[in-house]
């Protein structure tokens, strides 16, 4: 069987030029998060299948890359295999995000971790999704999470750190904005409207499409699902009356009138007011009551990063206070924010991004069969230049030196020195 040169569908090879930019961007993000006190940690890419299929990940659980059992364990299952019990062949899978593995990690190591724990995790995740612009089956997420803080200071810190990281990447020119909501507001909106709470997840799927199908589209789909005109109109009245600034949640709480609505709306308003009060930075944040977020584990505040030039969010997160309790039996407050690194990369690369203040790249072209003593002198010279902060490549001189230099220029080399056997010359 012949080897296949192309990568697996939905995954890709990354060429050196892009890899250099990726490493730079990751380091910028990492440095900002460390400045906020987040601590780097790591989890395996392979996770227990029972954790991945625990109904915490929403539709992502349909996209899991499952890993077969090995050896005797696999052989033992084969005789009883049917179409209905195919899942017995798998005991693990590739992680579809970094949040669920973090919850397991915290549950397993809580006794030796600081409290609250400010976690920084960057790494690949895997989803058997349909590939498209900025979406791959293997992609990098950059997560920060705060575990053990029940107050919304955690949300405020996450928003401050994430927006600063994006600004440091030069992403401010795209006018990105933070959209914020609270899952409890969604619950109270549905209850107030008279729509059945048992159908909440189905209703939220429709609300989540509001930015694509508009108000009329939402109303039409809800009516087609059999809900009464009165309920749909009541919901529309809520969604038509709010404003996107920090007064919007307060207005909605007044209209709904329940204690939970007041608590959730006050939470969102307070986060927005604190962020808007930062004078040294302009952070664009707005309230959007149709923001849903697809993960089943969110319990409170939710947020997304949106950019007009990109069709979907480029980051998001929220509070998931019940997840750690699934492991330990005791709920622990937790909230996180994730940057969709591949989508950020897509936007920047399409816009011709280059690393600011990049080191001068020099190439030493050395004629082949250079004697050892002269080659030592060249190495010494390269060391001196590297100590001065330059990037220096030492390479054998090709027969077609002009073509060689043209290729090196494509890699960013701007200065060249030629070294010959007969005499050492520039």
C-alpha positions in Angstrom: 0.0 0.0 0.0 1.4 3.4 -1.0 2.0 6.1 1.6 -0.4 9.1 1.5 1.4 12.5 1.4 -1.5 14.7 2.3 -2.6 15.1 6.0 -5.9 13.5 7.2 -9.0 15.5 6.2 -9.6 18.5 8.4 -6.0 18.6 9.6 -3.1 20.3 8.1 0.7 20.7 7.9 2.0 24.1 9.1 4.8 25.6 7.1 7.8 27.4 8.8 6.6 30.9 8.0 3.2 30.4 9.7 4.8 28.4 12.5 7.0 31.3 13.4 4.0 33.6 13.6 2.0 31.0 15.7 4.8 30.7 18.2 5.1 34.5 18.5 1.3 34.9 19.0 1.2 32.1 21.6 4.0 33.7 23.5 2.3 37.1 23.5 -0.9 35.5 24.9 1.0 33.5 27.4 3.0 36.5 28.7 -0.2 38.6 29.1 -1.9 35.8 31.0 1.1 35.2 33.3 1.1 39.0 34.1 -2.5 38.5 35.5 -1.3 35.6 37.7 -2.4 32.6 35.7 -0.4 29.5 36.1 0.5 27.2 33.1 -0.6 23.6 33.3 -1.3 20.7 30.9 -3.7 17.8 30.5 -3.4 14.8 28.2 -5.1 15.0 24.8 -6.7 11.6 25.4 -9.5 11.6 28.0 -11.8 8.9 29.5 -14.7 8.2 27.2 -17.2 8.3 30.1 -16.0 11.9 30.9 -16.3 13.0 27.2 -19.8 11.5 26.9 -21.3 12.9 30.1 -23.7 15.2 28.4 -21.6 18.2 29.4 -20.3 19.2 25.9 -23.5 19.7 23.9 -23.3 18.9 20.2 -19.5 18.5 20.6 -20.1 15.0 22.0 -21.3 14.0 18.6 -17.9 15.0 17.2 -15.6 12.9 19.4 -12.7 11.0 17.9 -13.0 7.8 19.8 -10.0 5.5 20.6 -10.4 1.8 20.3 -9.6 -0.5 23.2 -6.3 -2.4 22.7 -5.3 -6.0 22.7 -7.3 -8.5 24.7 -9.7 -5.9 25.9 -10.7 -5.2 22.3 -10.8 -8.9 21.3 -13.1 -9.7 24.3 -15.7 -7.3 23.0 -15.9 -8.4 19.4 -18.0 -11.6 19.8 -20.9 -9.6 21.4 -20.7 -6.6 19.0 -23.9 -5.3 17.4 -24.8 -2.1 15.7 -26.5 -0.9 18.9 -23.5 -1.4 21.2 -20.6 -0.2 19.1 -19.5 2.1 21.9 -18.2 -0.9 23.9 -15.2 -0.9 21.5 -14.0 2.5 22.9 -12.6 3.3 26.4 -11.2 6.8 25.6 -11.2 9.6 23.1 -9.5 12.8 22.0 -10.5 15.8 24.0 -13.0 18.2 22.3 -12.1 21.2 24.5 -9.8 22.0 27.4 -12.5 22.7 30.0 -13.7 19.2 30.9 -10.1 17.9 31.1 -9.3 20.9 33.4 -12.2 19.9 35.7 -10.9 16.4 36.0 -7.3 17.7 36.5 -8.5 20.0 39.3 -10.5 17.3 41.0 -7.5 15.0 41.0 -5.0 17.6 42.2 -7.0 20.0 44.2 -5.1 19.4 47.5 -1.8 20.7 46.0 -3.2 23.6 43.9 -3.5 27.2 45.1 -7.0 28.5 46.0 -8.4 30.0 43.9 -6.6 28.3 41.1 -5.9 30.5 38.0 -5.2 28.0 35.3 -3.6 28.8 31.9 -3.8 26.0 29.3 -2.9 26.1 25.6 -3.0 23.0 23.4 -4.7 21.1 20.6 -8.3 19.8 20.8 -10.1 17.6 18.3 -13.6 17.6 16.8 -14.8 15.5 13.8 -16.4 18.6 12.4 -16.9 19.7 8.8 -13.8 21.7 7.9 -14.3 25.3 6.7 -12.6 28.7 7.0 -11.0 29.0 10.4 -12.4 25.6 11.5 -10.3 22.4 11.5 -10.6 19.0 13.1 -7.4 19.6 15.1 -7.1 23.1 16.4 -5.5 25.0 19.2 -7.4 26.6 22.1 -5.9 29.2 24.5 -7.8 28.9 27.8 -7.7 30.7 31.1 -9.9 29.6 34.0 -10.4 30.6 37.6 -11.5 27.7 39.9 -12.7 28.3 43.5 -14.0 31.9 43.2 -17.8 32.3 43.3 -17.7 36.1 42.8 -17.9 37.8 39.5 -14.4 39.3 40.1 -13.3 36.1 38.3 -15.4 37.1 35.2 -14.0 40.6 35.3 -10.4 39.3 35.4 -11.0 36.9 32.5 -12.4 39.7 30.4 -9.6 42.1 31.2 -6.9 39.5 30.5 -8.4 38.2 27.3 -9.1 41.6 25.8 -5.6 42.8 26.7 -4.1 39.7 25.0 -6.1 40.4 21.8 -5.0 44.0 21.9 -1.3 43.0 22.3 -1.7 40.8 19.2 -2.8 43.9 17.2 -6.4 42.6 17.1 -7.8 45.9 18.2 -8.0 47.2 14.7 -10.7 44.7 13.9 -13.0 46.3 16.5 -13.7 43.1 18.4 -16.3 43.2 21.1 -17.3 41.1 24.1 -20.9 39.9 24.1 -22.2 38.9 27.5 -25.3 37.2 28.9 -26.3 34.8 31.8 -27.8 31.4 31.3 -30.2 32.2 34.2 -31.6 35.1 32.2 -32.4 32.7 29.4 -34.2 30.4 31.8 -36.2 33.3 33.3 -37.1 34.7 29.8 -38.6 31.4 28.8 -40.4 31.0 32.1 -41.8 34.6 31.9 -43.0 34.1 28.3 -45.0 31.0 29.3 -42.9 28.7 27.0 -42.4 25.2 28.5 -39.1 24.9 30.5 -39.0 21.3 29.5 -38.3 22.5 26.0 -35.7 25.0 27.0 -32.8 23.4 25.0 -34.9 23.3 21.8 -36.0 26.9 22.3 -32.4 28.0 23.0 -31.3 26.5 19.7 -33.7 28.8 17.9 -32.7 31.9 20.0 -29.0 31.2 19.3 -29.7 31.8 15.6 -31.1 35.3 16.2 -28.0 37.0 14.8 -28.4 35.0 11.5 -32.2 34.7 11.0 -33.3 37.9 12.8 -36.3 38.6 15.1 -38.8 37.5 12.5 -37.0 34.3 11.8 -36.9 33.4 15.5 -40.7 34.1 15.9 -41.5 32.1 12.8 -39.5 29.1 13.9 -41.1 29.1 17.4 -44.6 29.3 15.9 -43.8 26.5 13.5 -42.7 24.4 16.6 -46.3 24.7 17.9 -45.9 27.4 20.6 -48.7 29.8 21.1 -48.8 33.3 19.5 -49.2 34.8 22.9 -46.0 33.2 24.3 -44.0 34.1 21.3 -45.2 37.8 21.5 -44.4 37.9 25.2 -40.9 36.7 24.5 -40.5 39.2 21.6 -41.6 42.0 24.0 -38.7 41.2 26.3 -36.2 41.0 23.4 -37.4 44.2 21.9 -37.3 46.3 25.0 -33.7 45.8 26.2 -30.6 48.0 25.4 -27.1 46.6 24.8 -25.4 48.8 27.4 -25.2 48.1 31.1 -28.7 49.4 31.7 -30.2 46.7 29.5 -30.0 43.8 32.0 -31.6 46.0 34.7 -34.5 46.9 32.4 -35.0 43.2 31.6 -35.0 42.3 35.3 -37.7 44.9 36.0 -39.9 43.4 33.2 -39.4 39.8 34.3 -39.8 40.6 38.0 -38.4 37.3 39.4 -35.7 37.0 42.1 -33.5 34.9 39.8 -33.8 37.4 37.0 -32.8 40.2 39.3 -29.8 38.3 40.6 -28.6 37.3 37.1 -29.2 40.7 35.5 -27.5 42.5 38.4 -24.5 40.2 37.8 -24.2 41.1 34.1 -24.7 44.8 34.8 -22.1 44.8 37.5 -19.5 43.1 35.2 -20.2 45.5 32.4 -20.0 48.6 34.6 -16.6 47.5 36.1 -15.2 46.8 32.7 -16.5 50.1 31.3 -15.0 52.0 34.2 -11.4 51.1 33.1 -10.0 54.4 31.8 -6.7 53.2 30.4 -8.3 50.9 27.9 -11.4 51.0 25.8 -13.1 47.6 26.1 -16.2 47.2 23.9 -18.7 45.1 25.8 -22.4 44.7 25.2 -25.4 42.8 26.6 -27.1 40.3 24.3 -30.0 38.2 25.8 -30.1 35.8 22.8 -26.5 34.7 23.4 -26.7 31.0 24.4 -23.3 29.2 24.0 -23.7 25.6 23.1 -22.0 23.8 25.9 -24.3 22.0 28.3 -22.1 22.7 31.3 -22.7 26.5 31.6 -24.6 27.6 34.7 -24.3 31.4 34.8 -22.4 34.2 33.0 -21.5 33.4 29.4 -19.6 35.5 26.9 -18.2 35.5 23.3 -15.7 37.5 21.2 -17.2 38.7 18.0 -15.6 40.4 15.0 -17.7 41.8 12.0 -15.2 40.4 9.4 -15.6 36.8 10.7 -18.9 34.9 10.4 -18.7 33.2 13.8 -17.2 33.9 17.3 -13.5 33.9 17.7 -13.6 33.0 21.4 -15.9 32.5 24.3 -16.5 31.0 27.7 -18.6 31.2 30.8 -19.3 29.9 34.3 -19.6 26.2 34.9 -20.2 25.8 38.7 -21.5 22.2 38.5 -18.9 20.4 36.5 -16.3 19.7 39.1 -19.0 18.4 41.4 -19.6 15.6 38.8 -16.1 14.3 39.8 -15.9 15.1 43.5 -19.5 15.2 44.6 -19.0 18.7 45.8 -19.7 21.7 43.5 -16.8 24.1 43.0 -17.3 27.6 41.4 -15.5 27.7 38.1 -15.4 30.1 35.1 -13.2 30.2 32.0 -12.5 32.1 28.8 -11.1 30.6 25.6 -9.5 32.3 22.6 -10.2 30.4 19.3 -6.5 30.5 18.2 -7.1 29.2 14.7 -9.7 31.7 13.9 -7.5 34.5 15.2 -4.7 33.1 13.0 -7.0 32.9 10.0 -7.9 36.6 10.3 -4.3 37.8 10.9 -2.8 35.7 8.2 -5.4 36.7 5.6 -4.5 40.3 6.5 -0.8 39.8 5.9 0.3 39.8 9.5 4.1 40.1 10.2 5.9 39.9 13.5 6.6 43.5 14.8 10.2 44.3 15.7 11.4 41.0 14.3 15.1 40.2 14.7 17.4 40.9 11.7 17.9 37.6 9.8 21.3 37.0 8.3 22.5 34.1 6.2 26.2 33.0 6.0 26.8 31.1 2.7 29.9 29.0 3.1 31.6 27.4 0.1 31.7 23.6 0.5 34.9 21.9 1.7 35.8 24.9 3.8 38.8 23.9 6.1 38.1 23.4 9.8 40.0 26.5 11.0 38.3 28.9 8.7 34.9 27.3 9.5 35.7 27.8 13.2 36.2 31.5 12.5 32.9 31.7 10.7 31.2 30.0 13.7 32.8 32.5 16.0 31.5 35.4 13.9 28.0 33.9 13.9 28.1 33.5 17.7 29.1 37.2 18.1 26.2 38.3 15.8 23.7 36.1 17.7 24.9 37.6 21.0 24.0 41.0 19.5 20.4 39.8 18.9 20.5 38.8 15.3 19.3 35.5 13.8 22.2 33.9 11.9 21.9 30.9 9.6 25.1 29.1 8.5 24.5 27.0 5.4 26.6 25.5 2.5 26.7 27.7 -0.6 24.7 26.2 -3.5 25.9 26.2 -7.1 23.1 28.5 -8.0 23.7 31.1 -5.4 21.3 33.6 -6.8 18.4 31.1 -6.6 19.5 30.1 -3.1 19.4 33.8 -1.9 16.0 34.3 -3.5 14.6 31.3 -1.5 16.2 32.6 1.7 14.6 36.0 1.1 11.2 34.4 1.0 12.0 33.1 4.5 12.8 36.6 5.7 16.6 36.7 5.4 17.6 40.2 4.4 21.4 40.2 4.7 23.9 37.7 3.2 27.6 37.0 3.7 29.6 34.8 1.3 32.6 32.8 2.6 35.0 31.2 0.2 37.8 28.6 0.7 40.6 30.8 -0.7 40.0 33.8 1.4 37.5 34.9 4.1 35.6 37.8 2.6 32.3 39.5 3.0 
